[in-house]
Amino acid sequence: MQEECVSLQVCVSVVGALECVVRRCLGPDGGSVLFTRDTGETLITRHGQSLLNTLHLQHPMARMVLDCVCAHAKATADGTKSFILLLATLLRGIEDSHMRRKGPWSIPNLRNLANRLLAVSRNELDNVVTHKITPYASLYCSHHSYKLEGSALDLLIGGYISGRVGIGQVDVLKRVLSEFYHKVNQDQNAVETISFIHSNFSFLHTPVTGLPVGCSEVIEGLVVTCDWSVWTEPAGSVKALILYESIGASFVAVGENISVCIQRDYLHRSENIMKQKLASLLDLQVRVVLSSMKQPEIVLQWARLNNVSLLECVDSAQLDFLSNFSAAETLSYPPLQHLVMLKSCRRVQLGGHRYACLGMFSHTHTLVLCAPVPGLLDQAVCVSQGVFAMLKHLSESFCQTLASDQSQSPCSDQSQSALSSQDLWGGIMRSGGVLPVGGMFEFLLHYFLLNERNSCDPESCRLLAEALLCLPRTLYAHNLRRFLNFQTRFLDELKEWDKTKERESEMPELKFGFNESSASGLESVSGKKQLLVSVLQCLHRLLCVGAVLHTRSPLCTGLQTHSEEEEEEKPERSNSTQTTDA
């Protein structure tokens, strides 16, 4: 068993290498990364998680960081690149603080610091966000409500996608995603709509390559990525049959050793039974057949003769989605079949392909995302899916806050069970759940952490406060003088606001130091808080590692007990890498 010691310098160099990759892609002015392979395959992307997943990471500490990033992205779908930047800056801040003391960090001291930083995330961070940043955000939104009213969703979407796609794609995706949400919502419960889109996004979007991004659109109905085998233009609503098996599956296979007479009789009876089943479909007034399997030629001929549309090789999961949201009626006789009512059926031409489109009475719409090359298309799909994951996290956080407020004041008349879009986004803004993008959250938290009078650990708060400025500093790396001007103006306004906040009549207007036209979007305060918590948890894991052991044994993630006889009988295992504490 080989052992490799892990020091703070190793962590700094490993995370610093990841930082060099993602730093150039941060913010609206960031660029994309071109990946190439020996086979000539290329990938162009600036999506944070795609960048990290595409890298070939060999060092176990890098893979540990990637696991932490993926876990955070799964929860919030936001902050992948900021995660790496904050983590690298924190590690360098810890290293620099020891260099000033002219002494190396010992492993016990590093673990002690990791525990203290984790405690900051549970105590000081929660207190500052709840009692200082949230009231500021609420006041800011109330002062600028005339600019934000009715456009909170657009600003949230714009703030999310502006740093993840190219400048020319932002306006198109923002328009299409906003239109998609409103068409699916239909003035219903906004929280349920967001959860529905997030859970079923794989069925509600269709990627199309070879077309410019501007061709992206929202189509009414469910787009199925295959063309009709038999097509007849239906008039109005139709009854559709959903099949998961071939109608003649039990009659096609005939044993090789069956005599000719028996085989002829068998096929004759099979053909009669199939004709009876097909005739029963006409009795049920079925005009459309949707099948997950390839049907026999006799079924295609029957469909042509009786003006029945037939769609074959449909994904079974997509058929399940269709039957679940269309109040399908299950037929008793085999094979497994469902009857659904469709509002319409038609063909759509998307790029060089022709697809089927099924209109549903549940007002289902499909988001068609276009891009000229596969890499940009995957980026647009990931960003679009991430938008609704971010909105889901934000709406759930607001509902939890609303439920907590209602438990303290039962007389509240606002219910979280049925929130319209106006109630949801207006409530989030009034409660201080969002702030303008571009560094406002980082500047606020930096100021409040440095001026926290009741802090039990000023050193840890200082480390975190100084690391926070790496994000706005990177955003404005092309013009550091502009960054310094923004920081100075905003902190001066914040100090003035902090002095007069007890006297509302004398409070100054909050301008955020930035030009109002540059505030092109909003971002979630709860998402930013969760980002810091995830970074500090990952930092804790890194600093608590004392050694890397290279072992031949399989890695066990849970508690397992084996007898000595079972251990002796185990075959030789393949090489693997394991990270453990010293």
N, C-alpha and C positions, 0 to 999 in steps of 0.2 A: 504494500500500500504506500503510495507516494503522497507526501504532504507538502503543500505549498503555503507559505506564510502570507497573510494578507495584512497590509499596512494601510494607513490613511493615504499615502502617496499612490498606492496601487488603485484605490477607489477613485482618487482624483484623476488619474490618467485614463482609467477605463470610462468613467462618465464624461470626462472632457472630450474623448474621441467621439462619443455620441453627440455631444453638444456641438461639435464642429459641423456635423451633418445637418442638424435641424436649425441651427442658428440662422443660416442664410435663407430659410423659408418662412421665418416668422413675420406675421403682419401683412397688410395689403401691399407693401412695397417689397416683400420678399420674393425670391425666385423659386424655380423648380429644380429638381435634381434629376439628372439623366443617368439611369442605371443601364449597364450593358453586360452581356454575357458572351462567352467565347463562341456560342452558336450564332451570334449576330442579333439575338433578340434584345430589344430595348424597351425601357419603361420610363416615361416622363411623369413625375408626380411631385406634389408639394404637400400631400396629405400626411400628417404626422405619423399616424399608426402604420400607414402603408410604407413610409420611409423606414421605420424601425423593423417592420416585419420582413422587408426585402433584404436587409443587411444580413450577412453571414457572420453571426456572432459566435466566437469560439470560447471566449473567457467566461467562466461560470458567473462572475459578478455582473457581467453585461447581460447575461441571460436572466439573472435575478431581477435586474432593473427592468428589463423588458416585460417580465411577468407582472411586476408592480404597475407598469404603465398600462398594460392590457387590462388589468383588473380595474384600474381607475376609469379607463375609457369605456369599459363595459357598463359602468354605473352611470357616467355622466356624458359620455361621447364628446368630451371637451377637454382641452388643455394638455394634449399629448406633448407638443413641443415645449410649452411652458413648463411642464413637469421636468423635462430634462434640463432646461436652463436653470430653473430654481435649484434642482438637486446639485448640479455642478457648482453653482455659485455658493451654495451653503457649504459644500465640501471645501472649496477654496477658502472661504471665510474662516472655517475651523482651522485649516492649515496655517493661514496667515496669522491668526490670533496666537498660535503657539510659537510661530517664528519670532513674533515680537517679544515673547517671554523667554526666548533663547533656551528652549527645552523641548525635547520630543514628546509627543503624546504617548502615554502608556495605555495599554489595552483597558485597564480598569477605569482610567480617566475618560477614555472615549466612550465606554459604555455608560458611564455616569452622565456625560453630556448628552448622549442619545436619549437616555431616560428623561432628562430635564427638558429637552426639546419636545419630546412626546407629551410631557405634562403641560407644556405651553399650549399645545394644540387642544388640550382638553379644558384648560382653565382660561388663561388670558385671551386666547384667540376667540373662543366662544363669547366671552364677555365683551370684547371690543366690537366684534361684528354685531352682536345683538343690541348693545346699548349705545354704540357710537356711530358705526357705519350705517346701519339700517335707518336710524332717524335722519341722518344726513341725506341718504338716498331718497327717503320719503319727501323730505323738504325740497330737495333738488327737483324731483318730478313734479311736485305741486307748483313750484315757481315757473317751470317750463311746460306746464300741461298744455298750453296753447300750441306748442310745437309738437308735442308727443301724442296728443289726443287722436285716437282713431288710427294711429300708425305704429302702435307698440309692437304688434306682431311683425310688421315689415322691418322695423328697426332691430328686433331680436334676430330675425332671419338674416338680415344684412350684416349685422355684427358678427354672426357666427361664420358665414361663408366668405367674408371679405378676406380673411387670412388663409383660406384653404383652397381657393381656386384663383385663376388668373383674373386680372382686372376686367377683361372683356366678357367674362362669364358671370360676373357678380349680378349685374342688373337682370340678365335673362333668368338665372336660377331663382333670384329673389321673387321675381314676378310669377314664375311658374309654380313655385312652392306655395306662395301665398294664395294663388288661385286654386291650387289643388286642395289646400286646407279648407277654404271657404266653400268649395263645391261639395266636398265630402261632409262638412259640418251641417249645412242646410239649417242654420240657426238652432241646432240642437245643443246638447250638453257638450261644452268645449273640452272638458277633461276626458270624457269618454271618447270623443272624436280623436284626440291626440293619442290616447292609449290604443284605439282601434288601428290607426295608421301605423303606429310604431310596431304593434304586434304582427300585423299582416302586410308589412311593407314589401316583402318578397313577392306577394301576389298582386300588389297594387302599383307596381312599376314595371316598365318594359324598356330595357336598354337597346338602343339602336346605334350601330357604328356606321361611319361613312358619311354622316351628315353633320353640318355645323351645329354648334350649341344653340344657335338661335332658332333651330327647328324644333326644339323641345316644346311640348304642349301637353294639355290635359284633355283626355278623351273620355266621353261618357261611356260607361260600360266596363266590362272586364275583358282586356285584351289577352288572347291566348296565342302563344307564339308557334302556331302551326296553321296551315291553310285547310280549307274545307276539302274533303275527299269528294264529296258530292254536294253541289251548291244549288239551291233554289231560293230565289228572293222571296222571303215570307212577307205577308201583309199584316202589320200590327203585332200584337202579343201572340206568342206561340207556346205550346206545351213541349217540353224537352225531356228526353229520357237519358239518364246518366247510367252508363254501363262500366263495370270494372272488369268484365270478362268478355271473351268472345262468345257470341250467341251460339256458334256452332262448335265450341271448343270440345264438347263431349262426343261429337260425331265425326270429326275430321280424322282422328288417328284410328287406323284399322290394323289389326294384327296381320303380320305377314303370312302366317300359316293358315288363315281362314280360307275355306273353300270358296270357289267362285259363286256358287249358288247362295251360300249363307251371306257372303259379302254383298251381293246384289240386293238381297232382301233387307239386310241391315241398312244399306245406304238409302234404299227406297223409304223405309220407315223413318230414318233420320231426316230425310228431306221433307217428308210430310209433317213431322213434328216441328221442324224449323219454320215451314210455311204457316203452320198454325200460330206459332209464336209471333211471327211477323204480322200476321193478320190481326192478332190481338192488339198490336201496337196501333194499328189503324183504328180499331174500335175505341182505343183510349184517346184518339185524336192527337197522337204524337206526330209532330212535324219536324222535330230536330232530334238527332241522336248524337250524344257526346260520349265517346268511348276512350278509355285509357289503353285499350288493346287494338291491334290490327284485326279488322273484321274480315270474314270470308268474302270471296267475290260474289257469292249469291246475295249477300246482304247489300253490297254496293249496287247490284243490278236491281234489287227490290226498291232501294232508295231512289234510283233514277226513274223507275217506272211509276212510283207513287209520289213524286215530287217532295221527297223527304230529304232534308239536309243532313249530311253525315260528317262529323269531325272526329278523326281518329288520332290515337297516340297522344292524347292530352295527359298532362302530368296529373297523377292521382291526387296529390296534395291540392292542386288547383280545383279539381272536381269536388274534393271534400269542402274546400272553402265555399264553392258555389252552392253546394247543397245545404251547408250550415246557415248561410245567410239568405237563403231563398225559400225557407219553410218547405223543404223537400218532403214529398210523400213517398214512403218506402213501400215497394211492391212485395207481395208475399212469396211469389214463386221465383225460383232461381233462374239464371244467375242474379247476383245482387244488383238491384236496380233501384233508381230513385226517379220520381217525377217532379219537375220544377216548372214554374211558369216564368218565361222570359219576356221582358218588355219588348225586345227587338233582337234581331240577329243581322249582322252585316259583315262585309269585308273591308279591311283597311290596308292601305299601302303605306308602309314605313320603310323608307330607303329602297333597297332592292328586294325587299321581302313583302309578301302578302300574308296578313294574319287575320284570324277570326276575332270578332268583337261581339260579346254577349251583353245585351242591355238587361240590367236587373232592376227590380222595383224598389230595391233598397238604396237607390241613388248612388251606386258604386261608380267610381271614376278611376281611371288609370293614368298614372304619371308617366309620360313618354320622355325619356332622357336621351339626348343625342350628343354625339361627339365624333370628331373626325377619325380618331385613333383609339384603340382599346384602352391604353393607359389613362387618357383623359376621361374616357367614359367611365372607367372604374372609379376614378377620383370623383366624378360628378355623382355617381350612385352612392358612394360612401358618405359624401358630404350631405346629400339629400336625406339619407337615412339618419345621419347624425343630428340633423336639424330637429327631427321629431323625437329623437332620444333626449336631446337637450331640453326641448319643450316639455317632454314628459317629466323629466327630473324637476324642472322649474315648477310645473303645475302641482306635482305631488308635494313639493316643499311648501308651496303656498297653502294647499289644503291642510297640511299638518299644522301650519301656523294658525289657520282659520279655525281648525278644530280645537286647538289649545285655547284660543281666545274665547270661543263659545263655551268651553268648559268653565272658564273663569267668569264670564258674563252671559248667562243663559238667555238673557233678554234680547240678544243679538238676533236681528231678523234676516241675516244673510246665511243661506244654507249652502254647504259645499256639495250637496247631492245633485243639484241642477244649476250649474253655472253657465251662463251664456258667454259668448266670446267677449262681449263688452264688459261683463262682470268680472271675468277671469283676468283679462289683461289690465283693466282699470284697477282691480283689487291688488294685483301684483305691484303696480306702480305706486299706489297709495300706501302700501305696506312697506315700501322700500326694498323690493325684491330685485331691482335692476339698477344698473349704473351705466353711463356712457362708456364705450370701449375706448381704449387708448391709454390706459394707465391710471384712471381715477381711483379704482379700488386699491391699487398698489401704493399710490401716494397717500391715500387716507390711512391705510393700515400701517404704513411706514411712520407716519406722523403720530398716530395714536399709540403705537407700541413704544416709540421712544419717549412719549410723554405719559406713559402709564404709571400713575403714582402708587397703585396698590400691587405692583408686580412683585412676586416672590423670587423671581429669577431675572434680574435686569440684564445679565450677560446673554442669556438665551434670547430674550426679546430683542436685544441689539443685533445679534447675529441674524435673526429672522428679518428684522426691519431693514438691515442693509442689503440682504439678499433680494428682497422684493423689488428693489429699484432696477435689477438687471432686466426685467421685462420691458418697462417703458424705455430704458436706455437702448435696448436692442431694437425696439420698434422705430426709434428715431436715430439709429446708428448712422444714417446717411447725413444727418445734420445735428451734431451734438450740441451746437450753440442753441438751436431751437429747443432741444430737450432741456437744457439748463434754464432757458427763459421760462418755459412752461412750468418747470419745477418751482422756480423762485416765485412766480406770480401766483401759482395755486397755493403754495404753502403760506404765502402772505395773506391771501384771502381766507384761508382756513384758520389761521391764527386770529384774524379779525372776527370771523364767524364764531370761533370758540369763546371769544371774550364777551360777545353780545348775544349769545344764544338764549340767555335767560330773559332778555328783553326783546320780544318779537318785533316791536315797533321800530327798533333801531338796527335790526339785522340787515347786513348787506346782501345784495343779490349774488347768488352763487353762480359763477361763470365757468368754473373749472379751469381757469387759466388758458384753456385751449380755445381756439376759434370755434364758434358754434357750428360753422359749416363743416368743420373737420370731424365733428362727432357724428359719424355716419351710421352708428348702430348702438344697440344696448347689449349688455351681457348680464348674466345671472349672478347675483351676490352669493347665493347658496352654492352655485357651481364653483365659484372662486374659492369659497371657504373649503369645500370638499377637496379642491386641488391642493391646498396647503396641507390639509390633514393627510392626504395620500402621500405627498412628498415627504412629510416628517415621519410617517410610518415606514416608508422605503428607506429613508436615512437611518432610522433606528435599526432596520434589518442589516444594512450594510456595515454600520459601525459595531454591531454585535458579533460579526463574523471574525473569528480569530485565525482560521486556517481553512484551506481547501484540500480535501482528501480525495484522491483519485482511486477508485475502488472497482473491483470486478463484480461486486455484488449488485443485484438490482436495487434501485432506489425505492424505499418503502415510505409512503406518505402517511400511513396510519399505523396504529399499534397492532403488531402481529406477533403471535407466539407460536413457536415451532419446537418440537422435541428434537433431541440430538440425533435420533434415527432419521427424522425427516430431513435434517440439514445434511446428513451424510449422503442421502439418496438423491439430492438435488444435482442436476447435470451442470456441466461447466457453463458459466455465464459469460456474456459478452461484455466488453469494456464499457464503462460508463463513468460519469463524473458526478461527484456529490459535494455539496457545500455544507459544512457543519460549523458549529461554534468550537472555539478552542477549549 
